[in-house]
Amino acid sequence: MFTTRPELTGTFGMVASTHWLASAVGMSVLERGGNAVDAAVSTAFVLQVVEPHLNGPGGDVPLMVAGPDGDVQVYCGQGPTPQAATLERFRELGLDLVPGTGLLAAVVPGAFGAWTLLLEQRGTWRLRDVLEPAIAYAADGFPLLASTATTVARVEQLFRDEWPTSAATWLPGGEVPAAGSRSRNPVLAETWRRVLAEAEAAASGREEQIAGARDVFYRGFVAEAIAEWCATQEVMDTSGERHGGLLTGDDLARWQPTVEPSVSVDYAGLTVHKTGPWGQGPVLLQQLQLLAGYDLAAMGHLSLDMVHTVVECGKLAFADREAWYGDPAAVDVPLPTLLSTAYADERRALVGDAASLELRPGSPDGREPRLPRQATAGGARPAVTSDGAGEPTGTESRVGDHDHCADPQAGVDQDGEVNPRRNHQADPAAGAQAGAGEPRGDGGDVGLQPGPAH
């Protein structure tokens, strides 16, 4: 098979990520005696620094971890929406859709909690040892990716007009940084240093220090700064108006990352694992169940028949996502039926010779599907509007895009109405789909300026 990169093999260990500096850091952890979790967590924190347009400390994360016995568990780093995000509150603001940017979109930032819980339970290194590479890159600098520079340029005016603390970090000297230039985030470096200092002052044991760092983040000065910013600032969002935030210190203090079994199906001799329906992971599992009824190899790789079949099955699975997925702590998701062979057989009959232009959710267990209004109305909103409200990480906001929380677990019910998340203790997985819905407001003085990093 022709490849543009060499095939990598080895006997000691391997680290893969989306940035060479992060991968190098992870490999160095393995070479210095750390285990796979130590390497993964250190890699992840470096990615928050060197790929700020893709992720950051104000974001969320779903993690899947396979143990030596093959058992796969999910660490849920998807925080819930604020207690104050009620139907009444959004109606008071004249909104029937949660804006995709700004402070109203902010949920509890779960990434720090999930990564540190993983380190505490399955790692061997202290948090300081894991965080030091990321702190060094944030403080001393790293070569800025071209994609990051492009993203900053796209929201330059928004930063200047609406997010001045983000501008202070991402527009050094008042200019858009060039690709390859040395970029720094000293506020983030100092934030992590203070988290470490306070956690280490409170405890001496490895696990106690890691748990203490979570307390500092979610119940200490970081949470206080986030809550104060949301309460005192108003920023432009995709509604075209300026709004304050709803996230409070109590919201952050109540939340804890959780661990749960993965959801899986068998396909072509493999077992494929995903998160629960609080994320969109089961969409792939539904697609595989549908595709299990076809001989894709006989169709020919990337043939018209193969592409048509895969795409049409994908449409059916995503339609079910729109109608049925949500946080199981808040809505009744018929996931066993959605992933069953019998249901896939029933849905597969809808795949015809012509491409379907309809959104066709199914009726698992005979239940009538309900779709958000935004998923049926058609049309698309621009990611960066003429009034300066923008989505720094995208170029187009799609119908049903869960950055806009158009689903039950993201604070909007299946009719597209805002749906409050009430019990944070029992609802750690609420919020947007995995990889979406990160806090998008400005993070004040604690290094959580979202800018393009959310």
N, C-alpha and C positions, 0 to 999 in steps of 0.2 A: 504494500500500500504506500502511495506517495504521501509524504508529509513535509511540511515546511519547517518542522522542528525535529530535533533528534529524539528518538525514543529513549526515555530515562528508565534505567533499571538499577537495582541496588539491593543490598541485604541488611543495611543498618536502619534506615528510616528515610522518610520523604515528607516534604511539606509543599503544599500547593496553595497559592492564593492569587489574587488579582494584581499584586504589586511585588516587584522583585525585592524591595527592602524588607517588606513584611515576611516574605518567604525566607529570606536570608536570616532574619532574626529568629524565626521559628526553628530553622535548621540548627542555628547556633545553640538554642536551648536544648535540643536533642543531643548535640555533641558534648554539651556540658553536663549531661546526666539527667536532664529533665525528662518527664514522660510526655506522651502525646498530648495530654490535656494542657500541661504547662506550655508546650510549644504552641498549641492552638490559641490559648488565651493571650499569650504574648503577641502572637501574630495579629490577632484581632484588634488589640489596642493600638498597634502600629498602623493598621489600616485606618483606624479612626483619625489618625494624624495625616497620613500621606495621601488618602483618598477622601478628603473632606466633602467633595461633591456627591459622594455615594453613601457615606455613613458617618456617624459621629456619636459622642457621648450623650446627646439628647435623643437618640433614636431607639428603636426596638430591635429584637432579634429572636427568631426561633432557632434552637440548636438541637441537632440530633446526634446522639452519641451511641456507638456500638461497643458493648463490652466484650471481653475475651470469649465469653460464652455465646456471643451472637445476639444477646438481648439488646434491643434498641430502645432508648428512652429519649424523650423530648424535654428540653429545658425551655420553659416558656418565658421569654423576655418581652412579651407584648403587654404593656401596661394598660390599665382601663381608662376610660374617659372620666372626666371629673364628676363628682357627685352633683355639682351645680349644672351639669349639661342636661337640663330637663326640657321637655316639650315646651313648657311655659316660658322658660328663659329664652329659648330661641325664637319663639313667637313674639315675645316682647321686643326682640331685636329685629323683627321683620324678616326672619330667615326661615326657609323650609329646607335648607341644605347646609350642612356644615362646610364653611369655606375650606378650600384645599390648602391655603397658606395662612400665616398669621397665628395669633395666639389662641383663637377659638378652636383651632385644629389640634392643639396640644393635648396629648395624653400623657400619662405617667411614663417617663423614659425608662424602659425596662432593660436596655442593653447592659448597663453596668451591673445590675442585679443578677441577670442570668449568667454572664461570664464569670462573675466572682463566686456565685454559688457552684458553678461547675468546677472552678478551681478549688474551692473549699472541699468539695466532696470527692473529687476524683484526681486532683493534682497532687504534687509533692512540694512545689516551690512556694516560698512566701510571696505575698502580693508585691512587695517592693521589688523583688528580683524579676518578676514578670512584667511590671510596669516600667522599669528603668529604661529600656530601649525606646518606648513610646515617649516618655518624658524627655529623653535626650533629643529625639527628632523634633519634638514640639518646641523645645527651648533653643536648640542650636541650628535647626533648619534642615530642609530636605529639598531636592530638586522638584519643582512644581510640574505636575503632569500637564500636557497640552490640553487635555480634556477639562482639567480643573480651571485652567486659565480661560478657556472658552466659556465655561459656565459662569465664572465671575464676571467676564465681560458682558454676558447676556443680562445680568442683573445689576450692573454697575450703578445705574441711575436709581434703582430701587434701594440699594444700599445707601447711597448718598442722601436720598430724600427721606427714607423711612427707617432704616436700620443702621444708625450711626456707629454702634459698637461693632457690628459686623463689618462695616466699612473700615473701621480702625484696624481690624485684623486682616481683611482680605484685599484692601486697597492700600498697601503700604506706600507712604509718601504721597497718598492721594491718587495713585495711578493703578490701573489694572496690571497685575504682575505678568511678566513674560513667561512663556513656557520654558522650563529649565532653570529659571531663577530660583534663588534660595528663599524658601517660604518658611515662616515661623508662626507658631501660635503660643506665645509666652503665657497668655492668660490660662490656657488649658494646662500647660506644664505646671504652672503655679497651683492650679486647682488640684491636680493629682498629687502634687507634693504635700499640700495641706491635708488632703484626705489621708495619705499615708502617715503623716506626722501625728494626726489626731488618733488614728486607729492604733498606731504603735504605742502611743502614750497611755492608751486605755487597757492594753493587754499585751502579753508576751508570747503566747502560743500562736502558731501559724493559723490554725482554723479560727481562733478567737479574733485575731487581727483582721482576717478577711471578712468575717461577719461584722466586725466593728467598722470596717470601711464602708460596708453597705449602710450601716446605721448613720455614718457621717453623711453619706450621699443622700439618703432618703429621709433622714430625720434630723440632720445637722445643717451646717452652713450652706451646703449646695441646695437643699430643699428650701431653706429660708430665702435664698436669693431668687430661686425660680418663682416661689410664691409671691414675693414682693414685686418682682417684675410683672407678673401677670396681673397683679392688683393695681399697679400704678401706671402702667404704660398702655398705650393704644397704638396699634400698627395697622397699616394697610393690608387687606387680604383680597381674595378673589371675588368678594362681594362688591368690590369697588369702594368700600367704606373702611374706616379705621375702627377697630374693636380692641377692647382689653381681653384678658384671658379669664378662664374659669378655674384653672388648676390652682389648688391650694396646698399648703403644707400638710393638711390632714389627708389629702388624696395621696400624696407621696408616702406619708408615714404608714398608712394602712396597707400599702401594697407589699407583697412578697413574691419573688419568682417561685414558680412551681415546677415539679417534675412529674411527668406522666408517661404512660406507654405510648409508643408510636401507633399509627394506623397503617396497615399493610395489606397488600394483595400479592398473589403469585402470578408471574407472567413469564412465559418462555423459559422456565427453569430458574428464574430469579425471584427473590422476594424483595419487593420495593416498599420502602417505608416513607411515611410522610407525617406531618402534624395532624392534629384533629381539625374539625371544621371551623375553629376560630381563626384559622388561616386558610389559604386556598390550596394547601397541599393535596387534599383528597381529589381535586380536579384531575390531577394526573392519574390517580388510581382509577377513577371512573373511566378515563380514556382508555387505560390499559384493559379494563374489563370489557369495554366495547370492542377494542381491537383484537381481543383474544378469539373472536369469532371469524377472523379473516386470515387468509394465508398471504401476508404481506410480501414474503419472499417470492412467491409465485408471481406477484404483480410486477416485480422488477423494482430495484432500488431507485427511488425518486421518479418513478414513472407517473404518468398522469393519473392512473387508477390509484396508485398508492397515495399520492398527495391528496387527491380528492377524498379518499376514505379517511385518512388521518385528520384532515381538516374538518370534515363533517362530523366525525366522532367528537372532535374537540369542541365544536359548537354546542353539541348536546350536553357535554359535561359542564361547560361554562354556563349554559342556561340554568342547569340545576344549581350551580353555585349561586347565581343571582337570586334564585327563589328559595333555597333551602339552607344555605350555610349561615352560621352564626355561632355565638358563644354558647356552648351547651349549658353553661350556668344560667343563661338567660332565656334561651329559646330551645324548643324541642326539635333537634335535628335528626331526621331518620337515617342516620349514617349507615347502619347495618344493611338496610334495604338499598340505599343508594349504591353501595359497593357490592351488592349481591349479584350472582351470576344470572338469576332469573330476571332481575330488573334490567341488567345489561342486555339480555336477549330481547326483552320487550322494546327497549329504546333503539336497539340496533335496526329494528324493522323500519325506522324512520329514515334511515340513510338510503337515498335513491341515487339515480344516475345524474341528477341535476343538483347544483349547489342550492342550498336553502338560504333564503334571506330573512327567515323568521327566527325569533327567539323562542325556543320551544322547550320549556322546562317540563319535566315529567310529573307524575302523580304517585309517588311512592306510598305504598300502603293505602292507596285510594284517596289520598289527601289532595285537596285542590291547591295548586301552586299560587303564590302571591309574589308579585314583582315590584320592586321600587319604581315609582313613577319615572325617575330619571333613566331607568333601564329600558323604558318603553317609549319615551318621548322622542328619541332620535336626536341627531345633532351633536355637536361637540363644542366645548368652550375653549378659547385660546388659553395657553398656559401662561403667557405674559400679556396682560391686557393693556389697552391704551392708557388706562389710569395708573399704570405702574404696579398693579397687583400681579404677582407672578409666582410660578412654581419653578424654583431654580433648577431642579433636577430633571425636568422634562421639557418636551417641546409641544405636547398636545395632551389635553385632558380628555380621556375617552369616556364614552357612555359606560357607566358601571365601574369606572375606575375607582378603586377603594381608597385612593388618596383623598377622595371626597366623601368617604364614610357612607356610601350609599348601600349599607347592608346592616342587618340587625345588630351584630356585635360591634359595629363601629359607631353606635349611638344614633342610628336611624332605623326605623322599623321597616317591614317588608312593603309598606306602602310609600316609603320614602319620607316618612315622618321622623322627626328627631325622637330617639328612644333613650331615656336616661338609664345609666348604669348605676344601680343602687348599692349593691353590696360588694365592696372592694375586696374584702377578705375572701369571699366565696367566688369572686369574679376576677381572678388575676389575668385571665386571658382575653378580657374584653378589649375593644379598640379596633383598629383597622386590620385588614388582611395582612398576613406576614409580609414584612418589607414595605409597608405603607403606613400612612397615618402618623409618622413621627412628629414630635413637636417642631413647629416651624416658626415660633416666635423668637425674638431675640433673647438670649440667655443671660443678659445682664453682665455682671462682673465676675462670673465664676467659670469662664471658659466654655460656656455652653452656647456661644453665639451660633445660631444655626446656619446663617448665611446660606451658602449652597450646601452646607453639611447637615441641614436640619438641626 
